[in-house]
Amino acid sequence: MQQYENKTVVFIKESDAYTPQPVALGIQDAQYAEVLSGLNAGQQIVTENSYLIKADLEKDGAEHSH
């Protein structure tokens, strides 16, 4: 999970791209978080190195805002 555009998101795989998906969280600890809403069964999410996807999205956004 990452903070992206002031929301808690997970990145889901859609075809060959990754998209930030806002989620609502419930109970959390250092290792696990309960997802109350925002995901559907069967969606593939990024579980490792999601900060790299976030960095790429932020970089692309910065390049297009010029």
All heavy atoms as TSV, in Angstrom:
chain	resi	resn	atom	element	x	y	z
A	1	MET	N	N	0.843	-1.177	0.000
A	1	MET	CA	C	0.000	0.000	0.000
A	1	MET	C	C	0.883	1.233	0.000
A	1	MET	O	O	1.956	1.234	0.583
A	1	MET	CB	C	-0.907	-0.008	1.212
A	1	MET	CG	C	-2.021	-1.010	1.074
A	1	MET	SD	S	-3.026	-1.123	2.540
A	1	MET	CE	C	-2.021	-2.267	3.449
A	2	GLN	N	N	0.403	2.228	-0.672
A	2	GLN	CA	C	1.135	3.485	-0.785
A	2	GLN	C	C	0.169	4.647	-0.607
A	2	GLN	O	O	-1.043	4.496	-0.801
A	2	GLN	CB	C	1.780	3.604	-2.176
A	2	GLN	CG	C	2.818	2.581	-2.483
A	2	GLN	CD	C	4.116	2.847	-1.752
A	2	GLN	OE1	O	4.443	3.982	-1.411
A	2	GLN	NE2	N	4.860	1.787	-1.500
A	3	GLN	N	N	0.726	5.802	-0.261
A	3	GLN	CA	C	-0.043	7.034	-0.294
A	3	GLN	C	C	0.198	7.666	-1.655
A	3	GLN	O	O	1.338	7.887	-2.060
A	3	GLN	CB	C	0.406	7.998	0.820
A	3	GLN	CG	C	0.030	7.527	2.202
A	3	GLN	CD	C	-1.475	7.452	2.388
A	3	GLN	OE1	O	-2.210	8.371	2.051
A	3	GLN	NE2	N	-1.935	6.332	2.911
A	4	TYR	N	N	-0.881	7.915	-2.393
A	4	TYR	CA	C	-0.772	8.487	-3.727
A	4	TYR	C	C	-1.922	9.451	-3.931
A	4	TYR	O	O	-3.079	9.077	-3.765
A	4	TYR	CB	C	-0.796	7.367	-4.780
A	4	TYR	CG	C	-0.638	7.845	-6.196
A	4	TYR	CD1	C	0.583	8.316	-6.650
A	4	TYR	CD2	C	-1.705	7.826	-7.069
A	4	TYR	CE1	C	0.732	8.753	-7.946
A	4	TYR	CE2	C	-1.562	8.256	-8.379
A	4	TYR	CZ	C	-0.345	8.725	-8.809
A	4	TYR	OH	O	-0.199	9.161	-10.100
A	5	GLU	N	N	-1.593	10.693	-4.237
A	5	GLU	CA	C	-2.591	11.748	-4.415
A	5	GLU	C	C	-3.523	11.833	-3.206
A	5	GLU	O	O	-4.735	11.884	-3.337
A	5	GLU	CB	C	-3.351	11.549	-5.723
A	5	GLU	CG	C	-2.463	11.669	-6.944
A	5	GLU	CD	C	-3.201	11.515	-8.260
A	5	GLU	OE1	O	-4.359	11.018	-8.275
A	5	GLU	OE2	O	-2.610	11.901	-9.283
A	6	ASN	N	N	-2.932	11.813	-2.029
A	6	ASN	CA	C	-3.642	11.942	-0.741
A	6	ASN	C	C	-4.629	10.812	-0.465
A	6	ASN	O	O	-5.600	11.002	0.263
A	6	ASN	CB	C	-4.342	13.300	-0.640
A	6	ASN	CG	C	-3.354	14.438	-0.677
A	6	ASN	OD1	O	-2.292	14.365	-0.056
A	6	ASN	ND2	N	-3.675	15.486	-1.404
A	7	LYS	N	N	-4.406	9.646	-1.061
A	7	LYS	CA	C	-5.256	8.482	-0.815
A	7	LYS	C	C	-4.379	7.270	-0.549
A	7	LYS	O	O	-3.265	7.180	-1.049
A	7	LYS	CB	C	-6.132	8.190	-2.037
A	7	LYS	CG	C	-7.091	9.293	-2.379
A	7	LYS	CD	C	-7.834	8.971	-3.644
A	7	LYS	CE	C	-8.683	10.168	-4.033
A	7	LYS	NZ	N	-8.943	10.230	-5.448
A	8	THR	N	N	-4.906	6.328	0.218
A	8	THR	CA	C	-4.241	5.037	0.375
A	8	THR	C	C	-4.633	4.186	-0.812
A	8	THR	O	O	-5.826	4.015	-1.100
A	8	THR	CB	C	-4.667	4.356	1.688
A	8	THR	OG1	O	-4.334	5.204	2.783
A	8	THR	CG2	C	-3.980	3.011	1.853
A	9	VAL	N	N	-3.627	3.683	-1.537
A	9	VAL	CA	C	-3.899	2.906	-2.740
A	9	VAL	C	C	-3.093	1.614	-2.737
A	9	VAL	O	O	-2.082	1.494	-2.042
A	9	VAL	CB	C	-3.557	3.696	-4.032
A	9	VAL	CG1	C	-4.347	4.987	-4.115
A	9	VAL	CG2	C	-2.074	3.956	-4.164
A	10	VAL	N	N	-3.563	0.663	-3.509
A	10	VAL	CA	C	-2.770	-0.488	-3.926
A	10	VAL	C	C	-2.681	-0.375	-5.438
A	10	VAL	O	O	-3.497	0.300	-6.074
A	10	VAL	CB	C	-3.394	-1.842	-3.507
A	10	VAL	CG1	C	-3.445	-1.964	-2.001
A	10	VAL	CG2	C	-4.765	-2.032	-4.108
A	11	PHE	N	N	-1.692	-1.002	-6.016
A	11	PHE	CA	C	-1.555	-0.983	-7.464
A	11	PHE	C	C	-2.059	-2.304	-8.006
A	11	PHE	O	O	-1.653	-3.363	-7.552
A	11	PHE	CB	C	-0.102	-0.725	-7.864
A	11	PHE	CG	C	0.331	0.668	-7.521
A	11	PHE	CD1	C	1.027	0.915	-6.354
A	11	PHE	CD2	C	0.007	1.733	-8.336
A	11	PHE	CE1	C	1.406	2.206	-6.013
A	11	PHE	CE2	C	0.379	3.027	-8.012
A	11	PHE	CZ	C	1.089	3.262	-6.852
A	12	ILE	N	N	-2.993	-2.204	-8.963
A	12	ILE	CA	C	-3.552	-3.399	-9.566
A	12	ILE	C	C	-3.022	-3.533	-10.985
A	12	ILE	O	O	-2.733	-2.539	-11.651
A	12	ILE	CB	C	-5.093	-3.407	-9.559
A	12	ILE	CG1	C	-5.667	-2.199	-10.298
A	12	ILE	CG2	C	-5.626	-3.465	-8.152
A	12	ILE	CD1	C	-7.160	-2.272	-10.510
A	13	LYS	N	N	-2.871	-4.771	-11.422
A	13	LYS	CA	C	-2.386	-5.036	-12.770
A	13	LYS	C	C	-3.569	-5.121	-13.708
A	13	LYS	O	O	-4.497	-5.905	-13.500
A	13	LYS	CB	C	-1.574	-6.318	-12.815
A	13	LYS	CG	C	-0.962	-6.562	-14.159
A	13	LYS	CD	C	-0.041	-7.753	-14.164
A	13	LYS	CE	C	0.582	-7.861	-15.550
A	13	LYS	NZ	N	1.457	-9.007	-15.661
A	14	GLU	N	N	-3.537	-4.299	-14.762
A	14	GLU	CA	C	-4.550	-4.317	-15.813
A	14	GLU	C	C	-3.811	-4.412	-17.131
A	14	GLU	O	O	-3.136	-3.463	-17.531
A	14	GLU	CB	C	-5.403	-3.053	-15.765
A	14	GLU	CG	C	-6.221	-2.920	-14.501
A	14	GLU	CD	C	-7.050	-1.652	-14.471
A	14	GLU	OE1	O	-6.632	-0.638	-15.064
A	14	GLU	OE2	O	-8.115	-1.681	-13.856
A	15	SER	N	N	-3.907	-5.533	-17.798
A	15	SER	CA	C	-3.159	-5.810	-19.028
A	15	SER	C	C	-1.672	-5.680	-18.739
A	15	SER	O	O	-1.155	-6.383	-17.896
A	15	SER	CB	C	-3.607	-4.882	-20.156
A	15	SER	OG	O	-4.974	-5.055	-20.408
A	16	ASP	N	N	-1.001	-4.731	-19.395
A	16	ASP	CA	C	0.432	-4.540	-19.190
A	16	ASP	C	C	0.739	-3.307	-18.358
A	16	ASP	O	O	1.868	-2.819	-18.374
A	16	ASP	CB	C	1.147	-4.436	-20.541
A	16	ASP	CG	C	1.101	-5.747	-21.309
A	16	ASP	OD1	O	1.013	-6.805	-20.660
A	16	ASP	OD2	O	1.153	-5.704	-22.551
A	17	ALA	N	N	-0.257	-2.758	-17.667
A	17	ALA	CA	C	-0.063	-1.534	-16.900
A	17	ALA	C	C	-0.500	-1.739	-15.448
A	17	ALA	O	O	-1.238	-2.667	-15.134
A	17	ALA	CB	C	-0.869	-0.398	-17.523
A	18	TYR	N	N	-0.024	-0.859	-14.607
A	18	TYR	CA	C	-0.416	-0.864	-13.196
A	18	TYR	C	C	-1.164	0.419	-12.889
A	18	TYR	O	O	-0.744	1.506	-13.290
A	18	TYR	CB	C	0.814	-0.985	-12.295
A	18	TYR	CG	C	1.498	-2.323	-12.447
A	18	TYR	CD1	C	2.566	-2.483	-13.302
A	18	TYR	CD2	C	1.035	-3.427	-11.747
A	18	TYR	CE1	C	3.185	-3.718	-13.453
A	18	TYR	CE2	C	1.642	-4.670	-11.892
A	18	TYR	CZ	C	2.709	-4.802	-12.745
A	18	TYR	OH	O	3.308	-6.024	-12.890
A	19	THR	N	N	-2.281	0.285	-12.204
A	19	THR	CA	C	-3.152	1.407	-11.912
A	19	THR	C	C	-3.335	1.543	-10.408
A	19	THR	O	O	-3.580	0.539	-9.734
A	19	THR	CB	C	-4.535	1.168	-12.563
A	19	THR	OG1	O	-4.353	0.928	-13.952
A	19	THR	CG2	C	-5.456	2.345	-12.360
A	20	PRO	N	N	-3.239	2.784	-9.862
A	20	PRO	CA	C	-3.509	2.957	-8.438
A	20	PRO	C	C	-5.000	2.790	-8.159
A	20	PRO	O	O	-5.836	3.355	-8.860
A	20	PRO	CB	C	-3.038	4.384	-8.145
A	20	PRO	CG	C	-3.046	5.081	-9.454
A	20	PRO	CD	C	-2.850	4.034	-10.512
A	21	GLN	N	N	-5.321	1.993	-7.155
A	21	GLN	CA	C	-6.705	1.728	-6.774
A	21	GLN	C	C	-6.896	2.162	-5.328
A	21	GLN	O	O	-6.319	1.558	-4.428
A	21	GLN	CB	C	-7.019	0.238	-6.923
A	21	GLN	CG	C	-8.398	-0.165	-6.491
A	21	GLN	CD	C	-9.463	0.394	-7.409
A	21	GLN	OE1	O	-9.313	0.438	-8.616
A	21	GLN	NE2	N	-10.556	0.834	-6.823
A	22	PRO	N	N	-7.682	3.213	-5.071
A	22	PRO	CA	C	-7.935	3.626	-3.680
A	22	PRO	C	C	-8.632	2.520	-2.897
A	22	PRO	O	O	-9.507	1.823	-3.425
A	22	PRO	CB	C	-8.846	4.842	-3.819
A	22	PRO	CG	C	-8.618	5.330	-5.210
A	22	PRO	CD	C	-8.331	4.095	-6.034
A	23	VAL	N	N	-8.228	2.355	-1.645
A	23	VAL	CA	C	-8.832	1.363	-0.763
A	23	VAL	C	C	-9.150	1.995	0.582
A	23	VAL	O	O	-8.504	2.950	0.995
A	23	VAL	CB	C	-7.912	0.131	-0.559
A	23	VAL	CG1	C	-7.758	-0.657	-1.843
A	23	VAL	CG2	C	-6.557	0.524	-0.021
A	24	ALA	N	N	-10.155	1.450	1.244
A	24	ALA	CA	C	-10.484	1.840	2.622
A	24	ALA	C	C	-9.977	0.738	3.533
A	24	ALA	O	O	-10.254	-0.444	3.298
A	24	ALA	CB	C	-11.989	2.022	2.777
A	25	LEU	N	N	-9.224	1.125	4.552
A	25	LEU	CA	C	-8.612	0.149	5.446
A	25	LEU	C	C	-9.324	0.087	6.779
A	25	LEU	O	O	-9.869	1.082	7.256
A	25	LEU	CB	C	-7.139	0.492	5.669
A	25	LEU	CG	C	-6.268	0.539	4.418
A	25	LEU	CD1	C	-4.838	0.907	4.798
A	25	LEU	CD2	C	-6.305	-0.784	3.671
A	26	GLY	N	N	-9.265	-1.092	7.378
A	26	GLY	CA	C	-9.790	-1.300	8.723
A	26	GLY	C	C	-8.636	-1.516	9.677
A	26	GLY	O	O	-7.699	-0.718	9.733
A	27	ILE	N	N	-8.659	-2.630	10.368
A	27	ILE	CA	C	-7.632	-2.960	11.360
A	27	ILE	C	C	-6.297	-3.189	10.655
A	27	ILE	O	O	-6.237	-3.854	9.631
A	27	ILE	CB	C	-8.049	-4.215	12.154
A	27	ILE	CG1	C	-9.370	-3.953	12.879
A	27	ILE	CG2	C	-6.957	-4.628	13.121
A	27	ILE	CD1	C	-9.999	-5.207	13.469
A	28	GLN	N	N	-5.220	-2.614	11.243
A	28	GLN	CA	C	-3.890	-2.756	10.664
A	28	GLN	C	C	-2.859	-2.973	11.754
A	28	GLN	O	O	-3.045	-2.534	12.881
A	28	GLN	CB	C	-3.454	-1.488	9.933
A	28	GLN	CG	C	-4.459	-0.823	9.085
A	28	GLN	CD	C	-3.921	0.473	8.517
A	28	GLN	OE1	O	-2.820	0.535	8.002
A	28	GLN	NE2	N	-4.714	1.514	8.610
A	29	ASP	N	N	-1.779	-3.647	11.385
A	29	ASP	CA	C	-0.600	-3.704	12.243
A	29	ASP	C	C	0.612	-3.523	11.332
A	29	ASP	O	O	0.467	-3.110	10.179
A	29	ASP	CB	C	-0.546	-4.999	13.065
A	29	ASP	CG	C	-0.439	-6.268	12.233
A	29	ASP	OD1	O	-0.051	-6.187	11.031
A	29	ASP	OD2	O	-0.725	-7.347	12.763
A	30	ALA	N	N	1.791	-3.815	11.806
A	30	ALA	CA	C	3.004	-3.581	11.025
A	30	ALA	C	C	3.100	-4.494	9.802
A	30	ALA	O	O	3.825	-4.190	8.858
A	30	ALA	CB	C	4.235	-3.760	11.908
A	31	GLN	N	N	2.347	-5.592	9.797
A	31	GLN	CA	C	2.481	-6.559	8.706
A	31	GLN	C	C	1.226	-6.695	7.845
A	31	GLN	O	O	1.319	-6.947	6.653
A	31	GLN	CB	C	2.836	-7.929	9.289
A	31	GLN	CG	C	3.210	-8.946	8.249
A	31	GLN	CD	C	3.723	-10.239	8.876
A	31	GLN	OE1	O	3.736	-10.394	10.090
A	31	GLN	NE2	N	4.146	-11.162	8.045
A	32	TYR	N	N	0.055	-6.526	8.426
A	32	TYR	CA	C	-1.198	-6.776	7.723
A	32	TYR	C	C	-2.134	-5.583	7.825
A	32	TYR	O	O	-2.054	-4.802	8.769
A	32	TYR	CB	C	-1.917	-7.999	8.311
A	32	TYR	CG	C	-1.139	-9.277	8.173
A	32	TYR	CD1	C	-0.430	-9.804	9.240
A	32	TYR	CD2	C	-1.115	-9.964	6.956
A	32	TYR	CE1	C	0.289	-10.981	9.116
A	32	TYR	CE2	C	-0.398	-11.141	6.825
A	32	TYR	CZ	C	0.299	-11.648	7.908
A	32	TYR	OH	O	1.010	-12.803	7.773
A	33	ALA	N	N	-3.030	-5.489	6.835
A	33	ALA	CA	C	-4.077	-4.470	6.868
A	33	ALA	C	C	-5.361	-5.085	6.329
A	33	ALA	O	O	-5.346	-5.814	5.333
A	33	ALA	CB	C	-3.689	-3.259	6.033
A	34	GLU	N	N	-6.439	-4.795	6.994
A	34	GLU	CA	C	-7.753	-5.244	6.549
A	34	GLU	C	C	-8.262	-4.258	5.498
A	34	GLU	O	O	-8.328	-3.051	5.751
A	34	GLU	CB	C	-8.705	-5.276	7.741
A	34	GLU	CG	C	-10.128	-5.606	7.408
A	34	GLU	CD	C	-11.041	-5.474	8.617
A	34	GLU	OE1	O	-10.777	-4.670	9.532
A	34	GLU	OE2	O	-12.046	-6.204	8.640
A	35	VAL	N	N	-8.598	-4.753	4.314
A	35	VAL	CA	C	-9.145	-3.911	3.257
A	35	VAL	C	C	-10.663	-4.024	3.329
A	35	VAL	O	O	-11.229	-5.089	3.099
A	35	VAL	CB	C	-8.627	-4.330	1.871
A	35	VAL	CG1	C	-9.278	-3.493	0.779
A	35	VAL	CG2	C	-7.112	-4.209	1.806
A	36	LEU	N	N	-11.306	-2.916	3.652
A	36	LEU	CA	C	-12.760	-2.902	3.793
A	36	LEU	C	C	-13.467	-2.724	2.456
A	36	LEU	O	O	-14.539	-3.262	2.237
A	36	LEU	CB	C	-13.180	-1.789	4.756
A	36	LEU	CG	C	-12.653	-1.900	6.182
A	36	LEU	CD1	C	-13.049	-0.682	6.987
A	36	LEU	CD2	C	-13.146	-3.182	6.839
A	37	SER	N	N	-12.872	-1.928	1.581
A	37	SER	CA	C	-13.475	-1.717	0.260
A	37	SER	C	C	-12.416	-1.233	-0.719
A	37	SER	O	O	-11.356	-0.761	-0.323
A	37	SER	CB	C	-14.618	-0.704	0.339
A	37	SER	OG	O	-14.131	0.565	0.720
A	38	GLY	N	N	-12.737	-1.364	-2.000
A	38	GLY	CA	C	-11.860	-0.881	-3.049
A	38	GLY	C	C	-11.275	-1.971	-3.918
A	38	GLY	O	O	-10.724	-1.687	-4.977
A	39	LEU	N	N	-11.371	-3.229	-3.494
A	39	LEU	CA	C	-10.842	-4.339	-4.284
A	39	LEU	C	C	-11.935	-5.361	-4.544
A	39	LEU	O	O	-12.853	-5.519	-3.745
A	39	LEU	CB	C	-9.696	-5.034	-3.551
A	39	LEU	CG	C	-8.413	-4.251	-3.366
A	39	LEU	CD1	C	-7.407	-5.066	-2.568
A	39	LEU	CD2	C	-7.834	-3.858	-4.714
A	40	ASN	N	N	-11.786	-6.046	-5.664
A	40	ASN	CA	C	-12.686	-7.145	-6.000
A	40	ASN	C	C	-11.908	-8.449	-5.974
A	40	ASN	O	O	-10.698	-8.468	-6.230
A	40	ASN	CB	C	-13.283	-6.948	-7.398
A	40	ASN	CG	C	-14.181	-5.739	-7.463
A	40	ASN	OD1	O	-14.979	-5.494	-6.566
A	40	ASN	ND2	N	-14.035	-4.963	-8.523
A	41	ALA	N	N	-12.583	-9.525	-5.677
A	41	ALA	CA	C	-11.949	-10.843	-5.675
A	41	ALA	C	C	-11.318	-11.110	-7.031
A	41	ALA	O	O	-11.898	-10.809	-8.072
A	41	ALA	CB	C	-12.982	-11.918	-5.345
A	42	GLY	N	N	-10.111	-11.620	-7.011
A	42	GLY	CA	C	-9.428	-11.985	-8.233
A	42	GLY	C	C	-8.546	-10.907	-8.836
A	42	GLY	O	O	-7.792	-11.188	-9.765
A	43	GLN	N	N	-8.639	-9.682	-8.349
A	43	GLN	CA	C	-7.764	-8.640	-8.875
A	43	GLN	C	C	-6.325	-8.923	-8.470
A	43	GLN	O	O	-6.066	-9.296	-7.334
A	43	GLN	CB	C	-8.156	-7.259	-8.353
A	43	GLN	CG	C	-9.370	-6.682	-9.034
A	43	GLN	CD	C	-9.680	-5.282	-8.535
A	43	GLN	OE1	O	-9.894	-5.089	-7.349
A	43	GLN	NE2	N	-9.716	-4.339	-9.447
A	44	GLN	N	N	-5.407	-8.747	-9.416
A	44	GLN	CA	C	-3.993	-8.936	-9.123
A	44	GLN	C	C	-3.417	-7.622	-8.623
A	44	GLN	O	O	-3.524	-6.598	-9.288
A	44	GLN	CB	C	-3.233	-9.372	-10.378
A	44	GLN	CG	C	-3.598	-10.744	-10.855
A	44	GLN	CD	C	-2.767	-11.157	-12.056
A	44	GLN	OE1	O	-2.183	-10.348	-12.737
A	44	GLN	NE2	N	-2.726	-12.450	-12.311
A	45	ILE	N	N	-2.820	-7.670	-7.425
A	45	ILE	CA	C	-2.230	-6.466	-6.859
A	45	ILE	C	C	-0.724	-6.649	-6.701
A	45	ILE	O	O	-0.225	-7.758	-6.622
A	45	ILE	CB	C	-2.864	-6.091	-5.497
A	45	ILE	CG1	C	-2.582	-7.169	-4.451
A	45	ILE	CG2	C	-4.356	-5.846	-5.644
A	45	ILE	CD1	C	-2.907	-6.760	-3.041
A	46	VAL	N	N	-0.027	-5.528	-6.667
A	46	VAL	CA	C	1.411	-5.536	-6.446
A	46	VAL	C	C	1.653	-5.750	-4.958
A	46	VAL	O	O	1.077	-5.048	-4.125
A	46	VAL	CB	C	2.033	-4.203	-6.893
A	46	VAL	CG1	C	3.515	-4.152	-6.591
A	46	VAL	CG2	C	1.784	-3.978	-8.376
A	47	THR	N	N	2.506	-6.716	-4.636
A	47	THR	CA	C	2.794	-6.997	-3.226
A	47	THR	C	C	4.220	-6.654	-2.839
A	47	THR	O	O	4.538	-6.624	-1.659
A	47	THR	CB	C	2.511	-8.472	-2.887
A	47	THR	OG1	O	3.317	-9.302	-3.728
A	47	THR	CG2	C	1.044	-8.802	-3.082
A	48	GLU	N	N	5.085	-6.408	-3.818
A	48	GLU	CA	C	6.472	-6.060	-3.522
A	48	GLU	C	C	6.913	-4.900	-4.417
A	48	GLU	O	O	6.530	-4.831	-5.586
A	48	GLU	CB	C	7.401	-7.251	-3.770
A	48	GLU	CG	C	7.166	-8.407	-2.819
A	48	GLU	CD	C	8.103	-9.569	-3.089
A	48	GLU	OE1	O	8.848	-9.531	-4.083
A	48	GLU	OE2	O	8.068	-10.525	-2.302
A	49	ASN	N	N	7.733	-4.030	-3.864
A	49	ASN	CA	C	8.344	-2.923	-4.609
A	49	ASN	C	C	7.339	-1.971	-5.246
A	49	ASN	O	O	7.618	-1.379	-6.292
A	49	ASN	CB	C	9.322	-3.451	-5.657
A	49	ASN	CG	C	10.447	-4.253	-5.050
A	49	ASN	OD1	O	10.933	-3.925	-3.971
A	49	ASN	ND2	N	10.853	-5.308	-5.718
A	50	SER	N	N	6.176	-1.797	-4.632
A	50	SER	CA	C	5.176	-0.894	-5.206
A	50	SER	C	C	5.658	0.554	-5.212
A	50	SER	O	O	5.166	1.365	-5.990
A	50	SER	CB	C	3.855	-1.004	-4.445
A	50	SER	OG	O	4.005	-0.635	-3.093
A	51	TYR	N	N	6.646	0.880	-4.391
A	51	TYR	CA	C	7.183	2.240	-4.382
A	51	TYR	C	C	7.821	2.584	-5.730
A	51	TYR	O	O	7.856	3.756	-6.130
A	51	TYR	CB	C	8.187	2.426	-3.236
A	51	TYR	CG	C	9.410	1.536	-3.333
A	51	TYR	CD1	C	10.548	1.966	-3.999
A	51	TYR	CD2	C	9.417	0.258	-2.771
A	51	TYR	CE1	C	11.661	1.144	-4.109
A	51	TYR	CE2	C	10.528	-0.560	-2.875
A	51	TYR	CZ	C	11.648	-0.115	-3.546
A	51	TYR	OH	O	12.741	-0.921	-3.658
A	52	LEU	N	N	8.305	1.577	-6.469
A	52	LEU	CA	C	8.878	1.836	-7.791
A	52	LEU	C	C	7.796	2.263	-8.787
A	52	LEU	O	O	8.006	3.165	-9.597
A	52	LEU	CB	C	9.597	0.591	-8.312
A	52	LEU	CG	C	10.810	0.138	-7.506
A	52	LEU	CD1	C	11.327	-1.199	-8.018
A	52	LEU	CD2	C	11.899	1.189	-7.535
A	53	ILE	N	N	6.639	1.633	-8.712
A	53	ILE	CA	C	5.515	2.008	-9.579
A	53	ILE	C	C	5.049	3.408	-9.231
A	53	ILE	O	O	4.810	4.240	-10.110
A	53	ILE	CB	C	4.368	0.988	-9.466
A	53	ILE	CG1	C	4.849	-0.377	-9.976
A	53	ILE	CG2	C	3.137	1.458	-10.238
A	53	ILE	CD1	C	3.914	-1.511	-9.672
A	54	LYS	N	N	4.944	3.686	-7.939
A	54	LYS	CA	C	4.537	5.019	-7.496
A	54	LYS	C	C	5.524	6.069	-7.998
A	54	LYS	O	O	5.112	7.119	-8.512
A	54	LYS	CB	C	4.451	5.061	-5.966
A	54	LYS	CG	C	4.086	6.414	-5.422
A	54	LYS	CD	C	4.093	6.410	-3.911
A	54	LYS	CE	C	3.929	7.804	-3.355
A	54	LYS	NZ	N	4.041	7.822	-1.904
A	55	ALA	N	N	6.808	5.804	-7.888
A	55	ALA	CA	C	7.819	6.761	-8.346
A	55	ALA	C	C	7.691	7.002	-9.851
A	55	ALA	O	O	7.794	8.148	-10.305
A	55	ALA	CB	C	9.211	6.248	-7.997
A	56	ASP	N	N	7.450	5.949	-10.628
A	56	ASP	CA	C	7.273	6.119	-12.072
A	56	ASP	C	C	6.047	6.971	-12.389
A	56	ASP	O	O	6.095	7.835	-13.262
A	56	ASP	CB	C	7.139	4.765	-12.768
A	56	ASP	CG	C	8.461	4.061	-12.972
A	56	ASP	OD1	O	9.521	4.715	-12.836
A	56	ASP	OD2	O	8.443	2.852	-13.257
A	57	LEU	N	N	4.942	6.739	-11.696
A	57	LEU	CA	C	3.731	7.534	-11.925
A	57	LEU	C	C	3.961	8.993	-11.582
A	57	LEU	O	O	3.524	9.887	-12.303
A	57	LEU	CB	C	2.561	6.979	-11.109
A	57	LEU	CG	C	1.971	5.664	-11.574
A	57	LEU	CD1	C	0.927	5.180	-10.582
A	57	LEU	CD2	C	1.369	5.808	-12.956
A	58	GLU	N	N	4.632	9.244	-10.458
A	58	GLU	CA	C	4.893	10.622	-10.054
A	58	GLU	C	C	5.844	11.305	-11.033
A	58	GLU	O	O	5.681	12.472	-11.351
A	58	GLU	CB	C	5.437	10.662	-8.633
A	58	GLU	CG	C	4.373	10.305	-7.616
A	58	GLU	CD	C	4.887	10.190	-6.201
A	58	GLU	OE1	O	6.117	10.007	-6.000
A	58	GLU	OE2	O	4.064	10.274	-5.274
A	59	LYS	N	N	6.834	10.565	-11.535
A	59	LYS	CA	C	7.767	11.114	-12.514
A	59	LYS	C	C	7.045	11.450	-13.807
A	59	LYS	O	O	7.217	12.528	-14.375
A	59	LYS	CB	C	8.892	10.117	-12.781
A	59	LYS	CG	C	9.930	10.604	-13.787
A	59	LYS	CD	C	10.971	9.566	-14.053
A	59	LYS	CE	C	10.316	8.453	-14.846
A	59	LYS	NZ	N	11.206	7.527	-15.490
A	60	ASP	N	N	6.191	10.553	-14.281
A	60	ASP	CA	C	5.426	10.806	-15.509
A	60	ASP	C	C	4.509	12.016	-15.346
A	60	ASP	O	O	4.396	12.827	-16.240
A	60	ASP	CB	C	4.580	9.593	-15.891
A	60	ASP	CG	C	5.425	8.446	-16.448
A	60	ASP	OD1	O	6.610	8.673	-16.774
A	60	ASP	OD2	O	4.887	7.324	-16.529
A	61	GLY	N	N	3.886	12.151	-14.184
A	61	GLY	CA	C	3.024	13.290	-13.920
A	61	GLY	C	C	3.797	14.590	-13.915
A	61	GLY	O	O	3.334	15.614	-14.428
A	62	ALA	N	N	4.990	14.596	-13.365
A	62	ALA	CA	C	5.813	15.792	-13.318
A	62	ALA	C	C	6.275	16.183	-14.725
A	62	ALA	O	O	6.309	17.360	-15.072
A	62	ALA	CB	C	7.022	15.578	-12.412
A	63	GLU	N	N	6.599	15.194	-15.551
A	63	GLU	CA	C	7.040	15.480	-16.907
A	63	GLU	C	C	5.914	16.043	-17.758
A	63	GLU	O	O	6.121	16.907	-18.590
A	63	GLU	CB	C	7.598	14.208	-17.564
A	63	GLU	CG	C	8.919	13.774	-16.978
A	63	GLU	CD	C	9.398	12.438	-17.525
A	63	GLU	OE1	O	8.665	11.806	-18.314
A	63	GLU	OE2	O	10.502	12.027	-17.142
A	64	HIS	N	N	4.690	15.595	-17.547
A	64	HIS	CA	C	3.566	16.057	-18.368
A	64	HIS	C	C	2.987	17.375	-17.888
A	64	HIS	O	O	2.208	17.975	-18.599
A	64	HIS	CB	C	2.463	14.982	-18.393
A	64	HIS	CG	C	2.898	13.746	-19.102
A	64	HIS	ND1	N	2.440	12.506	-18.774
A	64	HIS	CD2	C	3.758	13.544	-20.122
A	64	HIS	CE1	C	2.998	11.604	-19.566
A	64	HIS	NE2	N	3.811	12.221	-20.388
A	65	SER	N	N	3.362	17.841	-16.722
A	65	SER	CA	C	2.801	19.097	-16.217
A	65	SER	C	C	3.564	20.312	-16.716
A	65	SER	O	O	3.214	21.426	-16.427
A	65	SER	CB	C	2.772	19.078	-14.682
A	65	SER	OG	O	4.098	19.045	-14.181
A	66	HIS	N	N	4.615	20.111	-17.501
A	66	HIS	CA	C	5.411	21.244	-18.013
A	66	HIS	C	C	4.835	21.796	-19.267
A	66	HIS	O	O	4.282	21.269	-20.082
A	66	HIS	CB	C	6.861	20.812	-18.254
A	66	HIS	CG	C	7.569	20.482	-16.985
A	66	HIS	ND1	N	8.204	21.421	-16.221
A	66	HIS	CD2	C	7.721	19.323	-16.325
A	66	HIS	CE1	C	8.719	20.840	-15.172
A	66	HIS	NE2	N	8.437	19.549	-15.214
